[in-house]
Amino acid sequence: MNHSATPFAQAAFHPALVENNPVGALSWGDLIEHRAYLVRFAQRKLHDPMLAEDLVHDVFEAVVTGRASFGGRSALRSWLTAVLKNKIVDLVRQRAACDSYDDQADDEHPEAGVAAIECPHARPDEVAEHREFLQRTLARIDQLPAGLRDVMHLRVLQDQSTEDVCEQLAISEENLFVRLHRARKQLVS
């Protein structure tokens, strides 16, 4: 395979870098033969062919400059893939740190940026509303006729299996589903 024919090989591996190669036992052929695999791997993770090429170039640059050194404790492809994974993680972290909520706000609508950083949890007043709604719903379940109330308590509130509820109430599965449907219909209306 002629690696010098590809634009990547011409741009990435300048002869001056080859002379100063601190890799030692690794030849450029050893590295280059894994390039296509590494690019495909990076493309699957990043969904960006150009970025994948850049990261593979960064991996080879790290090897050439000695920032990453192969110890021979694993297969070369595995080691290069691990270095690439670390480069991908670094990129993701770097991009996450650059995301700014200020971009969402402008001078005319400064509250837009604030809305983006609101707490995802319910506010205390929303929690109180949910609790009140739950209490009302439980009270309405308790007011249902006995057959409907029992299936709601056992199947929905206690989360017992269909088989167990049918056995306890001595009813068929079809009858259980009919009762659940009727109970829900009465709760909604």
N, CA, C and O of each residue as an XYZ file, in Angstrom:
756
protein
N       0.860     -1.193      0.000
C       0.000      0.000      0.000
C       0.888      1.232      0.000
O       1.791      1.347      0.829
N       0.644      2.135     -0.905
C       1.439      3.348     -1.009
C       0.801      4.425     -0.162
O      -0.179      5.044     -0.576
N       1.352      4.657      1.031
C       0.773      5.605      1.967
C       1.137      7.051      1.626
O       0.444      7.983      2.035
N       2.221      7.234      0.877
C       2.612      8.607      0.556
C       1.709      9.214     -0.505
O       1.765     10.420     -0.745
N       0.871      8.390     -1.152
C      -0.012      8.915     -2.195
C      -1.213      9.649     -1.602
O      -1.808     10.495     -2.270
N      -1.571      9.344     -0.381
C      -2.743      9.987      0.198
C      -2.390     11.380      0.674
O      -1.279     11.605      1.156
N      -3.324     12.331      0.546
C      -3.056     13.683      1.017
C      -2.759     13.697      2.514
O      -1.950     14.497      2.983
N      -3.418     12.808      3.264
C      -3.193     12.764      4.713
C      -1.740     12.435      5.017
O      -1.114     13.077      5.859
N      -1.199     11.417      4.317
C       0.168     10.998      4.568
C       1.151     12.104      4.204
O       2.141     12.316      4.906
N       0.878     12.811      3.105
C       1.782     13.879      2.695
C       1.774     15.022      3.695
O       2.823     15.592      3.994
N       0.605     15.362      4.215
C       0.506     16.500      5.120
C       0.944     16.134      6.527
O       1.531     16.959      7.228
N       0.667     14.912      6.945
C       0.866     14.566      8.344
C       2.285     14.138      8.661
O       2.739     14.319      9.790
N       2.993     13.578      7.702
C       4.274     12.980      8.022
C       5.394     13.651      7.242
O       5.877     13.135      6.234
N       5.772     14.763      7.717
C       6.865     15.512      7.136
C       8.162     14.762      7.426
O       8.304     14.214      8.519
N       9.125     14.715      6.481
C      10.371     13.975      6.701
C      11.114     14.392      7.965
O      11.757     13.559      8.604
N      11.035     15.664      8.334
C      11.729     16.112      9.546
C      11.146     15.431     10.776
O      11.864     15.150     11.736
N       9.847     15.168     10.747
C       9.229     14.477     11.878
C       9.677     13.024     11.937
O       9.871     12.476     13.022
N       9.844     12.396     10.775
C      10.259     11.001     10.751
C      11.654     10.850     11.340
O      11.914      9.896     12.073
N      12.560     11.787     11.029
C      13.926     11.715     11.554
C      13.942     11.837     13.070
O      14.767     11.205     13.729
N      13.034     12.647     13.641
C      12.998     12.858     15.085
C      12.022     11.919     15.777
O      11.586     12.191     16.896
N      11.680     10.835     15.132
C      10.674      9.919     15.643
C      11.157      9.255     16.936
O      12.070      8.430     16.896
N      10.555      9.604     18.088
C      10.963      8.989     19.341
C      10.289      7.638     19.573
O      10.458      7.034     20.632
N       9.526      7.161     18.587
C       8.785      5.922     18.768
C       9.740      4.742     18.900
O       9.412      3.750     19.551
N      10.884      4.839     18.305
C      11.865      3.780     18.450
C      11.519      2.595     17.572
O      11.711      2.647     16.357
N      11.013      1.531     18.167
C      10.748      0.292     17.455
C       9.616      0.405     16.450
O       9.521     -0.425     15.546
N       8.764      1.394     16.578
C       7.642      1.556     15.658
C       8.098      2.263     14.396
O       8.798      3.274     14.449
N       7.692      1.719     13.267
C       7.981      2.392     12.001
C       6.722      3.128     11.564
O       5.633      2.916     12.097
N       6.908      4.005     10.572
C       5.737      4.724     10.070
C       4.757      3.759      9.443
O       3.545      3.962      9.506
N       5.275      2.719      8.843
C       4.400      1.704      8.264
C       3.529      1.050      9.326
O       2.364      0.734      9.086
N       4.115      0.851     10.515
C       3.343      0.269     11.618
C       2.168      1.167     11.982
O       1.066      0.680     12.236
N       2.399      2.465     12.009
C       1.337      3.404     12.371
C       0.328      3.569     11.242
O      -0.882      3.531     11.464
N       0.839      3.751     10.034
C      -0.009      4.066      8.890
C      -0.971      2.931      8.582
O      -2.096      3.185      8.152
N      -0.558      1.683      8.792
C      -1.450      0.572      8.444
C      -2.709      0.567      9.301
O      -3.675     -0.107      8.945
N      -2.736      1.290     10.414
C      -3.916      1.355     11.281
C      -4.744      2.621     11.056
O      -5.790      2.806     11.678
N      -4.270      3.483     10.171
C      -4.938      4.772      9.951
C      -6.389      4.624      9.516
O      -7.268      5.266     10.089
N      -6.656      3.798      8.522
C      -8.025      3.645      8.006
C      -8.964      3.142      9.097
O     -10.090      3.621      9.230
N      -8.491      2.178      9.870
C      -9.316      1.666     10.979
C      -9.606      2.770     11.988
O     -10.746      2.932     12.426
N      -8.577      3.528     12.357
C      -8.753      4.589     13.353
C      -9.698      5.681     12.844
O     -10.508      6.207     13.607
N      -9.593      6.015     11.572
C     -10.483      7.035     11.001
C     -11.926      6.541     11.029
O     -12.832      7.291     11.393
N     -12.144      5.281     10.647
C     -13.505      4.724     10.687
C     -14.044      4.712     12.117
O     -15.206      5.043     12.357
N     -13.192      4.329     13.053
C     -13.603      4.301     14.456
C     -14.027      5.703     14.915
O     -15.076      5.866     15.537
N     -13.220      6.688     14.608
C     -13.516      8.070     15.013
C     -14.766      8.590     14.311
O     -15.554      9.318     14.915
N     -14.956      8.229     13.054
C     -16.160      8.676     12.330
C     -17.419      8.096     12.957
O     -18.436      8.784     13.043
N     -17.368      6.836     13.398
C     -18.538      6.234     14.052
C     -18.862      6.953     15.354
O     -20.032      7.082     15.715
N     -17.851      7.415     16.052
C     -18.087      8.083     17.330
C     -18.493      9.542     17.152
O     -19.329     10.052     17.898
N     -17.906     10.208     16.171
C     -18.085     11.659     16.035
C     -19.077     12.063     14.946
O     -19.615     13.170     14.986
N     -19.323     11.198     13.992
C     -20.212     11.500     12.869
C     -19.741     12.725     12.086
O     -20.548     13.476     11.539
N     -18.431     12.912     12.041
C     -17.844     14.048     11.321
C     -16.521     13.571     10.708
O     -15.534     13.422     11.427
N     -16.486     13.329      9.386
C     -15.277     12.788      8.758
C     -14.041     13.674      8.915
O     -12.941     13.168      9.137
N     -14.212     14.965      8.803
C     -13.063     15.867      8.915
C     -12.501     15.868     10.339
O     -11.286     15.846     10.539
N     -13.382     15.893     11.302
C     -12.960     15.861     12.695
C     -12.282     14.533     13.016
O     -11.312     14.494     13.772
N     -12.791     13.449     12.444
C     -12.182     12.135     12.642
C     -10.748     12.132     12.104
O      -9.832     11.635     12.760
N     -10.566     12.689     10.914
C      -9.216     12.786     10.334
C      -8.293     13.600     11.242
O      -7.143     13.224     11.472
N      -8.807     14.713     11.752
C      -8.001     15.565     12.627
C      -7.562     14.823     13.887
O      -6.410     14.925     14.309
N      -8.484     14.082     14.477
C      -8.137     13.378     15.711
C      -7.136     12.257     15.463
O      -6.244     12.036     16.281
N      -7.271     11.553     14.354
C      -6.291     10.511     14.030
C      -4.926     11.154     13.801
O      -3.900     10.618     14.220
N      -4.924     12.292     13.141
C      -3.671     13.028     12.959
C      -3.085     13.401     14.322
O      -1.876     13.292     14.529
N      -3.928     13.838     15.242
C      -3.464     14.190     16.588
C      -2.878     12.978     17.309
O      -1.904     13.105     18.051
N      -3.471     11.807     17.091
C      -2.942     10.584     17.707
C      -1.535     10.321     17.176
O      -0.609     10.078     17.950
N      -1.379     10.370     15.857
C      -0.066     10.117     15.276
C       0.947     11.179     15.712
O       2.116     10.876     15.948
N       0.489     12.410     15.815
C       1.377     13.479     16.273
C       1.819     13.229     17.711
O       2.981     13.451     18.051
N       0.900     12.767     18.555
C       1.249     12.466     19.944
C       2.273     11.339     20.008
O       3.173     11.368     20.847
N       2.146     10.355     19.138
C       3.106      9.251     19.113
C       4.464      9.750     18.636
O       5.494      9.409     19.217
N       4.466     10.560     17.574
C       5.709     11.060     16.990
C       6.454     11.961     17.969
O       7.678     11.880     18.080
N       5.736     12.803     18.667
C       6.401     13.743     19.570
C       6.736     13.125     20.923
O       7.398     13.753     21.751
N       6.285     11.913     21.142
C       6.617     11.252     22.396
C       5.646     11.511     23.532
O       5.868     11.041     24.648
N       4.579     12.246     23.274
C       3.585     12.474     24.331
C       2.834     11.197     24.649
O       2.287     11.049     25.742
N       2.806     10.272     23.697
C       2.213      8.960     23.914
C       3.253      7.936     23.479
O       3.727      7.978     22.344
N       3.603      7.032     24.357
C       4.619      6.049     23.988
C       4.075      4.643     24.152
O       3.452      4.308     25.160
N       4.323      3.835     23.144
C       3.839      2.463     23.107
C       4.757      1.591     23.949
O       5.958      1.498     23.696
N       4.171      0.959     24.949
C       4.963      0.119     25.849
C       5.003     -1.330     25.427
O       5.758     -2.111     26.005
N       4.216     -1.719     24.438
C       4.229     -3.085     23.966
C       3.429     -4.052     24.832
O       3.525     -5.266     24.648
N       2.646     -3.536     25.767
C       1.869     -4.403     26.662
C       0.541     -4.829     26.031
O      -0.193     -5.629     26.612
N       0.235     -4.304     24.864
C      -0.987     -4.666     24.154
C      -0.697     -4.626     22.664
O       0.406     -4.280     22.239
N      -1.691     -4.980     21.889
C      -1.540     -4.878     20.442
C      -1.478     -3.399     20.064
O      -2.110     -2.553     20.698
N      -0.710     -3.109     19.026
C      -0.547     -1.713     18.605
C      -1.889     -1.077     18.266
O      -2.139      0.066     18.649
N      -2.758     -1.794     17.555
C      -4.069     -1.240     17.178
C      -4.884     -0.918     18.426
O      -5.532      0.126     18.485
N      -4.860     -1.794     19.417
C      -5.594     -1.554     20.667
C      -5.064     -0.307     21.367
O      -5.833      0.515     21.866
N      -3.752     -0.183     21.395
C      -3.151      0.968     22.059
C      -3.487      2.259     21.313
O      -3.839      3.260     21.936
N      -3.381      2.240     19.976
C      -3.723      3.431     19.190
C      -5.201      3.789     19.355
O      -5.556      4.965     19.420
N      -6.054      2.773     19.424
C      -7.483      3.018     19.634
C      -7.721      3.648     20.999
O      -8.559      4.540     21.129
N      -6.999      3.199     22.011
C      -7.138      3.782     23.354
C      -6.696      5.240     23.352
O      -7.340      6.086     23.972
N      -5.611      5.533     22.665
C      -5.153      6.929     22.574
C      -6.212      7.762     21.856
O      -6.500      8.887     22.264
N      -6.793      7.210     20.784
C      -7.848      7.915     20.038
C      -9.075      8.142     20.912
O      -9.659      9.225     20.888
N      -9.469      7.134     21.679
C     -10.616      7.294     22.584
C     -10.373      8.443     23.558
O     -11.270      9.245     23.817
N      -9.170      8.519     24.089
C      -8.850      9.620     25.006
C      -8.923     10.971     24.302
O      -9.363     11.958     24.890
N      -8.492     11.012     23.049
C      -8.591     12.261     22.276
C     -10.055     12.642     22.067
O     -10.410     13.818     22.144
N     -10.906     11.647     21.804
C     -12.334     11.915     21.607
C     -12.954     12.431     22.901
O     -13.731     13.386     22.882
N     -12.615     11.808     24.016
C     -13.138     12.260     25.318
C     -12.685     13.682     25.602
O     -13.476     14.507     26.057
N     -11.418     13.973     25.335
C     -10.915     15.342     25.543
C     -11.682     16.340     24.690
O     -12.020     17.428     25.155
N     -11.959     15.974     23.444
C     -12.706     16.848     22.542
C     -14.115     17.099     23.067
O     -14.586     18.237     23.068
N     -14.784     16.044     23.511
C     -16.145     16.189     24.027
C     -16.146     17.092     25.258
O     -17.001     17.967     25.394
N     -15.189     16.878     26.146
C     -15.098     17.733     27.343
C     -14.825     19.185     26.976
O     -15.412     20.106     27.545
N     -13.932     19.373     26.022
C     -13.597     20.728     25.593
C     -14.820     21.423     25.002
O     -15.070     22.594     25.285
N     -15.567     20.711     24.193
C     -16.762     21.301     23.593
C     -17.833     21.578     24.636
O     -18.542     22.581     24.543
N     -17.959     20.709     25.622
C     -18.954     20.915     26.687
C     -18.594     22.145     27.510
O     -19.482     22.880     27.942
N     -17.317     22.374     27.729
C     -16.889     23.531     28.506
C     -17.110     24.831     27.738
O     -17.250     25.900     28.334
N     -17.139     24.728     26.410
C     -17.314     25.935     25.595
C     -18.770     26.317     25.408
O     -19.067     27.451     25.031
N     -19.691     25.383     25.666
C     -21.108     25.715     25.539
C     -21.448     26.806     26.537
O     -21.093     26.721     27.712
N     -22.130     27.820     26.065
C     -22.452     28.950     26.922
C     -23.943     29.210     26.895
O     -24.582     29.170     25.843
N     -24.475     29.474     28.053
C     -25.882     29.826     28.129
C     -26.100     31.286     27.747
O     -27.229     31.695     27.472
N     -25.037     32.065     27.728
C     -25.154     33.466     27.352
C     -25.560     33.624     25.895
O     -26.160     34.633     25.524
N     -25.236     32.634     25.063
C     -25.580     32.714     23.645
C     -27.087     32.696     23.435
O     -27.577     33.170     22.410
N     -27.825     32.152     24.396
C     -29.266     32.037     24.245
C     -29.989     33.321     24.650
O     -31.164     33.499     24.329
N     -29.320     34.181     25.325
C     -29.937     35.433     25.758
C     -29.433     36.560     24.856
O     -28.331     36.498     24.312
N     -30.250     37.566     24.715
C     -29.803     38.747     23.992
C     -30.245     39.973     24.784
O     -30.888     39.850     25.826
N     -29.900     41.143     24.288
C     -30.204     42.376     25.022
C     -31.699     42.620     25.155
O     -32.149     43.165     26.163
N     -32.473     42.223     24.150
C     -33.911     42.455     24.192
C     -34.637     41.470     25.087
O     -35.673     41.808     25.660
N     -34.105     40.237     25.222
C     -34.754     39.191     26.015
C     -33.733     38.547     26.956
O     -33.355     37.395     26.745
N     -33.287     39.249     27.967
C     -32.264     38.687     28.856
C     -32.750     37.477     29.635
O     -31.935     36.672     30.086
N     -34.054     37.328     29.803
C     -34.577     36.187     30.555
C     -34.423     34.877     29.791
O     -34.540     33.811     30.397
N     -34.166     34.913     28.490
C     -34.017     33.688     27.697
C     -32.825     32.877     28.180
O     -32.905     31.651     28.246
N     -31.736     33.525     28.513
C     -30.557     32.828     29.029
C     -30.802     32.239     30.400
O     -30.274     31.174     30.717
N     -31.595     32.913     31.222
C     -31.893     32.428     32.563
C     -32.769     31.188     32.493
O     -32.578     30.257     33.276
N     -33.723     31.156     31.576
C     -34.623     30.010     31.454
C     -33.851     28.751     31.106
O     -34.235     27.654     31.512
N     -32.769     28.900     30.361
C     -31.996     27.736     29.951
C     -31.243     27.103     31.116
O     -30.873     25.931     31.038
N     -31.007     27.853     32.198
C     -30.248     27.290     33.304
C     -31.105     27.039     34.533
O     -30.584     26.863     35.634
N     -32.416     27.021     34.345
C     -33.292     26.726     35.471
C     -33.071     25.304     35.951
O     -32.654     24.429     35.191
N     -33.355     25.095     37.204
C     -33.225     23.776     37.811
C     -34.238     22.820     37.172
O     -35.403     23.183     37.003
N     -33.815     21.622     36.822
C     -34.744     20.687     36.184
C     -35.751     20.080     37.166
O     -36.724     19.457     36.739
N     -35.538     20.248     38.454
C     -36.435     19.683     39.453
C     -37.640     20.593     39.669
O     -37.589     21.795     39.407
N     -38.707     19.999     40.145
C     -39.936     20.759     40.388
C     -39.705     21.785     41.499
O     -38.974     21.547     42.462
N     -40.354     22.923     41.324
C     -40.286     23.966     42.358
C     -41.137     23.519     43.548
O     -41.979     22.635     43.394
N     -40.938     24.106     44.725
C     -41.725     23.718     45.898
C     -43.233     23.841     45.683
O     -43.994     22.994     46.151
N     -43.669     24.877     44.987
C     -45.104     25.017     44.749
C     -45.623     23.913     43.822
O     -46.754     23.452     43.976
N     -44.799     23.492     42.862
C     -45.192     22.396     41.982
C     -45.252     21.073     42.751
O     -46.144     20.257     42.518
N     -44.315     20.867     43.655
C     -44.325     19.660     44.483
C     -45.597     19.630     45.324
O     -46.239     18.587     45.448
N     -45.960     20.775     45.899
C     -47.182     20.845     46.715
C     -48.419     20.538     45.860
O     -49.319     19.822     46.299
N     -48.457     21.079     44.647
C     -49.582     20.799     43.743
C     -49.669     19.309     43.418
O     -50.754     18.727     43.412
N     -48.512     18.700     43.149
C     -48.489     17.267     42.842
C     -48.995     16.445     44.029
O     -49.752     15.490     43.854
N     -48.579     16.818     45.216
C     -49.018     16.094     46.417
C     -50.528     16.227     46.619
O     -51.200     15.251     46.953
N     -51.053     17.423     46.418
C     -52.493     17.636     46.559
C     -53.260     16.819     45.521
O     -54.284     16.212     45.834
N     -52.763     16.807     44.291
C     -53.399     16.028     43.225
C     -53.387     14.539     43.571
O     -54.386     13.844     43.383
N     -52.248     14.057     44.077
C     -52.136     12.658     44.465
C     -53.123     12.321     45.591
O     -53.768     11.273     45.562
N     -53.237     13.210     46.579
C     -54.182     12.973     47.683
C     -55.623     12.922     47.166
O     -56.401     12.063     47.581
N     -55.976     13.835     46.267
C     -57.324     13.829     45.691
C     -57.582     12.554     44.903
O     -58.665     11.974     44.982
N     -56.584     12.120     44.143
C     -56.728     10.907     43.346
C     -56.884      9.682     44.244
O     -57.733      8.830     43.982
N     -56.081      9.586     45.292
C     -56.200      8.460     46.219
C     -57.563      8.455     46.913
O     -58.150      7.396     47.134
N     -58.053      9.629     47.251
C     -59.380      9.725     47.874
C     -60.456      9.273     46.890
O     -61.407      8.596     47.282
N     -60.314      9.640     45.616
C     -61.299      9.222     44.603
C     -61.236      7.723     44.384
O     -62.266      7.093     44.145
N     -60.044      7.137     44.460
C     -59.928      5.677     44.320
C     -60.664      5.000     45.471
O     -61.365      4.008     45.271
N     -60.500      5.541     46.675
C     -61.169      4.960     47.849
C     -62.692      5.082     47.755
O     -63.404      4.323     48.412
N     -63.204      6.015     46.956
C     -64.649      6.205     46.814
C     -65.257      5.325     45.713
O     -66.476      5.294     45.546
N     -64.415      4.619     44.972
C     -64.917      3.744     43.905
C     -65.684      2.571     44.511
O     -65.472      2.232     45.675
N     -66.569      1.952     43.735
C     -67.236      0.727     44.204
C     -66.190     -0.344     44.548
O     -65.096     -0.342     43.983
N     -66.514     -1.238     45.453
C     -65.556     -2.207     46.007
C     -64.791     -2.985     44.933
O     -63.571     -3.102     45.042
N     -65.441     -3.512     43.918
C     -64.770     -4.301     42.880
C     -63.743     -3.491     42.105
O     -62.662     -3.987     41.786
N     -64.081     -2.251     41.806
C     -63.157     -1.380     41.077
C     -62.031     -0.895     41.996
O     -60.871     -0.821     41.591
N     -62.391     -0.571     43.221
C     -61.404     -0.083     44.195
C     -60.343     -1.165     44.454
O     -59.147     -0.878     44.501
N     -60.803     -2.411     44.620
C     -59.864     -3.494     44.924
C     -58.844     -3.698     43.805
O     -57.652     -3.850     44.075
N     -59.300     -3.701     42.554
C     -58.356     -3.899     41.451
C     -57.387     -2.718     41.343
O     -56.213     -2.919     41.031
N     -57.847     -1.511     41.592
C     -56.950     -0.344     41.549
C     -55.893     -0.431     42.655
O     -54.716     -0.156     42.422
N     -56.322     -0.812     43.850
C     -55.372     -0.920     44.965
C     -54.336     -2.012     44.695
O     -53.134     -1.790     44.842
N     -54.811     -3.184     44.303
C     -53.897     -4.309     44.142
C     -53.005     -4.184     42.910
O     -51.789     -4.359     42.996
N     -53.619     -3.877     41.755
C     -52.841     -3.882     40.506
C     -52.065     -2.594     40.287
O     -50.907     -2.645     39.872
N     -52.669     -1.435     40.554
C     -52.030     -0.151     40.241
C     -51.199      0.373     41.412
O     -50.020      0.688     41.245
N     -51.798      0.466     42.577
C     -51.088      1.072     43.706
C     -50.048      0.129     44.319
O     -48.944      0.554     44.659
N     -50.407     -1.152     44.458
C     -49.469     -2.106     45.050
C     -48.616     -2.809     43.995
O     -47.685     -3.540     44.332
N     -48.931     -2.588     42.731
C     -48.171     -3.123     41.591
C     -48.016     -4.637     41.651
O     -46.952     -5.172     41.339
N     -49.067     -5.316     42.048
C     -49.045     -6.774     42.060
C     -49.254     -7.278     40.635
O     -49.829     -6.585     39.796
N     -48.785     -8.480     40.380
C     -48.915     -9.037     39.026
C     -50.387     -9.320     38.704
O     -51.222     -9.482     39.593
N     -50.660     -9.372     37.438
C     -52.022     -9.658     36.970
C     -52.495    -11.000     37.522
O     -53.631    -11.129     37.979
N     -51.620    -11.987     37.474
C     -51.974    -13.324     37.956
C     -52.341    -13.308     39.437
O     -53.329    -13.922     39.842
N     -51.542    -12.604     40.248
C     -51.800    -12.543     41.692
C     -53.127    -11.857     41.993
O     -53.892    -12.316     42.842
N     -53.397    -10.755     41.294
C     -54.644    -10.023     41.531
C     -55.835    -10.894     41.145
O     -56.822    -10.965     41.877
N     -55.740    -11.555     39.992
C     -56.841    -12.426     39.551
C     -57.072    -13.550     40.553
O     -58.215    -13.903     40.844
N     -55.996    -14.106     41.074
C     -56.117    -15.184     42.053
C     -56.750    -14.681     43.356
O     -57.634    -15.339     43.905
N     -56.309    -13.529     43.850
C     -56.838    -12.984     45.112
C     -58.317    -12.643     45.001
O     -59.091    -12.885     45.927
N     -58.703    -12.076     43.856
C     -60.092    -11.648     43.699
C     -60.966    -12.712     43.027
O     -62.168    -12.508     42.854
N     -60.375    -13.827     42.654
C     -61.080    -14.922     41.983
C     -61.826    -14.430     40.745
O     -63.018    -14.685     40.569
N     -61.072    -13.704     39.879
C     -61.643    -13.199     38.631
C     -60.712    -13.572     37.482
O     -59.557    -13.938     37.702
N     -61.217    -13.477     36.265
C     -60.398    -13.771     35.084
C     -59.573    -12.530     34.714
O     -59.822    -11.423     35.191
N     -58.592    -12.761     33.853
C     -57.772    -11.633     33.382
C     -58.617    -10.622     32.640
O     -58.453     -9.416     32.821
N     -59.517    -11.106     31.808
C     -60.383    -10.213     31.037
C     -61.209     -9.342     31.974
O     -61.371     -8.143     31.748
N     -61.728     -9.963     33.026
C     -62.537     -9.223     33.988
C     -61.694     -8.184     34.715
O     -62.162     -7.081     34.997
N     -60.442     -8.541     35.020
C     -59.542     -7.579     35.673
C     -59.355     -6.351     34.783
O     -59.451     -5.217     35.254
N     -59.090     -6.580     33.503
C     -58.858     -5.461     32.594
C     -60.109     -4.615     32.402
O     -60.021     -3.394     32.267
N     -61.259     -5.251     32.389
C     -62.523     -4.501     32.293
C     -62.694     -3.628     33.528
O     -63.064     -2.459     33.419
N     -62.428     -4.188     34.697
C     -62.564     -3.415     35.943
C     -61.573     -2.253     35.994
O     -61.927     -1.145     36.398
N     -60.340     -2.510     35.584
C     -59.353     -1.421     35.550
C     -59.792     -0.310     34.606
O     -59.667      0.872     34.927
N     -60.300     -0.689     33.451
C     -60.775      0.296     32.480
C     -61.919      1.130     33.067
O     -61.922      2.355     32.947
N     -62.870      0.474     33.691
C     -64.012      1.182     34.282
C     -63.563      2.096     35.422
O     -64.054      3.217     35.551
N     -62.632      1.617     36.246
C     -62.143      2.436     37.352
C     -61.439      3.689     36.829
O     -61.669      4.788     37.332
N     -60.585      3.523     35.822
C     -59.873      4.683     35.259
C     -60.847      5.653     34.612
O     -60.688      6.869     34.713
N     -61.844      5.113     33.954
C     -62.840      5.965     33.298
C     -63.590      6.793     34.341
O     -63.849      7.975     34.112
N     -63.943      6.200     35.477
C     -64.646      6.946     36.532
C     -63.715      7.982     37.177
O     -64.166      9.060     37.565
N     -62.436      7.665     37.291
C     -61.502      8.624     37.895
C     -61.305      9.840     36.997
O     -61.148     10.954     37.496
N     -61.310      9.646     35.698
C     -61.085     10.744     34.759
C     -62.295     11.628     34.643
O     -62.160     12.839     34.471
N     -63.483     11.049     34.733
C     -64.702     11.855     34.544
C     -65.078     12.637     35.785
O     -66.076     13.359     35.781
